[in-house]
Amino acid sequence: MKTLVLGASGATGNHAVKQLLALGGKVKVIIRSTSNLPNEWLENENVTIIKTNIDEISINEMATYIEDCHAVVSCLGHNINLKGIYGQPRKLVANAIKLVCDAIKIKNGPVKIVLMNTAGNRNKDLMETIPLVEKMVIGLMRLCLPPHVDNENAAEYLRSNIGQNHPNIQWVVIRPDSLINTEAVSAYTIHFSPTTSALLNPGKTSRINVGNFIAKLLIENDTWKEWVGKMPVIYNK
Ligand SMILES: NC(=O)c1ccc[n+]([C@@H]2O[C@H](COP(=O)([O-])OP(=O)(O)OC[C@H]3O[C@@H](n4cnc5c(N)ncnc54)[C@H](OP(=O)(O)O)[C@@H]3O)[C@@H](O)[C@H]2O)c1
């Protein structure tokens, strides 16, 4: 089983690739020419590396990359610097998800999508209420922080444009809270909705645990069935 991973050079994408490999999967990564990857991947026959800019890939080109993949993971995120936050491409994640979906429609075969998102985003399929003050801050974030809007739009594309009954596309949107780095996978819990305010009292989520959950979703059928079409929130225990 081969998975295409976008954002594989990132702090969480790296873990997702390692855990997929550890569970016996094969991985294809699309990275920028400037991205860094662990040296061992360069000589690993289970890793295919494609160097190109995601925002310059045509739908047909993406369809050829996806042709032999049963799943696509996006751990893309804007670099936390002025260029990453306010420069182009402002719709990095949402455009990549739409591109992948359009390419899957050409491929015309079943593909699973796992999108790394944020606990700061709400699942509109559920009655997720947040305090007024959080609503106001998120409104401000929408005005001032393009990456937040991008994350919201990427998840919303899957939730409302692809929906629950697409013939070829199934998806899970993972919502971690404040990301931290830890050495090893630790106990974590998965919830339908946030159990604490992502802004006022954020929980913690290790990137390595997000990678572990991504790999489990794609390797364990029961885990996929439990969360397909949902937006699970993940916290360290
Ligand atoms: N920080 C938090 O507490 C938090 C909490 C919840 C959710 N999130 C979300 O989690 C996601 C991933 O977080 P992370 O810490 O793993 O991110 P990260 O380490 O910054 O990784 C971002 C990935 O996106 C790629 N990327 C960035 N700009 C790109 C562009 N213009 N074209 C192509 N690829 C590009 C990066 O590639 P390069 O290596 O080439 O730069 C890298 O692979 C983000 O969307 C973030 O919003 C963050």
Ligand as a Chemical Component Dictionary entry (heavy atoms), coordinates in Angstrom:
data_LIG
# 
_chem_comp.id                   LIG 
_chem_comp.type                 NON-POLYMER 
_chem_comp.pdbx_formal_charge   0 
_chem_comp.three_letter_code    LIG 
# 
loop_
_chem_comp_atom.comp_id 
_chem_comp_atom.atom_id 
_chem_comp_atom.alt_atom_id 
_chem_comp_atom.type_symbol 
_chem_comp_atom.charge 
_chem_comp_atom.model_Cartn_x 
_chem_comp_atom.model_Cartn_y 
_chem_comp_atom.model_Cartn_z 
_chem_comp_atom.pdbx_ordinal 
LIG N1  N1  N 0  1.758  24.943 15.645 1  
LIG C1  C1  C 0  0.728  24.387 16.245 2  
LIG O1  O1  O 0  0.623  24.337 17.477 3  
LIG C2  C2  C 0  -0.358 23.765 15.406 4  
LIG C3  C3  C 0  -1.441 23.209 16.034 5  
LIG C4  C4  C 0  -2.394 22.535 15.287 6  
LIG C5  C5  C 0  -2.256 22.482 13.916 7  
LIG N2  N2  N 1  -1.202 23.063 13.286 8  
LIG C6  C6  C 0  -1.088 22.912 11.825 9  
LIG O2  O2  O 0  -0.298 21.763 11.578 10 
LIG C7  C7  C 0  0.289  21.842 10.281 11 
LIG C8  C8  C 0  1.686  21.255 10.258 12 
LIG O3  O3  O 0  2.441  21.690 11.353 13 
LIG P1  P1  P 0  4.012  21.392 11.409 14 
LIG O4  O4  O 0  4.513  22.016 12.651 15 
LIG O5  O5  O -1 4.298  19.971 11.139 16 
LIG O6  O6  O 0  4.494  22.259 10.146 17 
LIG P2  P2  P 0  5.953  22.450 9.504  18 
LIG O7  O7  O 0  7.004  21.717 10.232 19 
LIG O8  O8  O 0  6.147  23.926 9.315  20 
LIG O9  O9  O 0  5.782  21.764 8.056  21 
LIG C9  C9  C 0  5.131  22.433 7.027  22 
LIG C10 C10 C 0  5.295  21.630 5.751  23 
LIG O10 O10 O 0  4.648  22.355 4.692  24 
LIG C11 C11 C 0  5.612  22.597 3.647  25 
LIG N3  N3  N 0  5.402  23.890 2.996  26 
LIG C12 C12 C 0  5.339  25.104 3.584  27 
LIG N4  N4  N 0  5.160  26.049 2.641  28 
LIG C13 C13 C 0  5.137  25.413 1.436  29 
LIG C14 C14 C 0  4.975  25.837 0.088  30 
LIG N5  N5  N 0  4.816  27.115 -0.218 31 
LIG N6  N6  N 0  5.014  24.911 -0.890 32 
LIG C15 C15 C 0  5.177  23.605 -0.595 33 
LIG N7  N7  N 0  5.323  23.118 0.668  34 
LIG C16 C16 C 0  5.300  24.025 1.668  35 
LIG C17 C17 C 0  6.944  22.603 4.334  36 
LIG O11 O11 O 0  7.949  22.367 3.366  37 
LIG P3  P3  P 0  9.460  22.925 3.564  38 
LIG O12 O12 O 0  10.156 21.902 4.420  39 
LIG O13 O13 O 0  9.978  22.966 2.183  40 
LIG O14 O14 O 0  9.342  24.265 4.225  41 
LIG C18 C18 C 0  6.760  21.445 5.328  42 
LIG O15 O15 O 0  6.907  20.230 4.686  43 
LIG C19 C19 C 0  0.157  23.325 9.919  44 
LIG O16 O16 O 0  -0.877 23.420 8.954  45 
LIG C20 C20 C 0  -0.339 24.015 11.136 46 
LIG O17 O17 O 0  -1.248 25.045 10.800 47 
LIG C21 C21 C 0  -0.239 23.693 14.018 48 
# 
loop_
_chem_comp_bond.comp_id 
_chem_comp_bond.atom_id_1 
_chem_comp_bond.atom_id_2 
_chem_comp_bond.value_order 
_chem_comp_bond.pdbx_ordinal 
LIG N1  C1  SING 1  
LIG C1  O1  DOUB 2  
LIG C1  C2  SING 3  
LIG C2  C3  SING 4  
LIG C2  C21 DOUB 5  
LIG C3  C4  DOUB 6  
LIG C4  C5  SING 7  
LIG C5  N2  DOUB 8  
LIG N2  C6  SING 9  
LIG N2  C21 SING 10 
LIG C6  O2  SING 11 
LIG C6  C20 SING 12 
LIG O2  C7  SING 13 
LIG C7  C8  SING 14 
LIG C7  C19 SING 15 
LIG C8  O3  SING 16 
LIG O3  P1  SING 17 
LIG P1  O4  DOUB 18 
LIG P1  O5  SING 19 
LIG P1  O6  SING 20 
LIG O6  P2  SING 21 
LIG P2  O7  DOUB 22 
LIG P2  O8  SING 23 
LIG P2  O9  SING 24 
LIG O9  C9  SING 25 
LIG C9  C10 SING 26 
LIG C10 O10 SING 27 
LIG C10 C18 SING 28 
LIG O10 C11 SING 29 
LIG C11 N3  SING 30 
LIG C11 C17 SING 31 
LIG N3  C12 SING 32 
LIG N3  C16 SING 33 
LIG C12 N4  DOUB 34 
LIG N4  C13 SING 35 
LIG C13 C14 SING 36 
LIG C13 C16 DOUB 37 
LIG C14 N5  SING 38 
LIG C14 N6  DOUB 39 
LIG N6  C15 SING 40 
LIG C15 N7  DOUB 41 
LIG N7  C16 SING 42 
LIG C17 O11 SING 43 
LIG C17 C18 SING 44 
LIG O11 P3  SING 45 
LIG P3  O12 DOUB 46 
LIG P3  O13 SING 47 
LIG P3  O14 SING 48 
LIG C18 O15 SING 49 
LIG C19 O16 SING 50 
LIG C19 C20 SING 51 
LIG C20 O17 SING 52 
# 
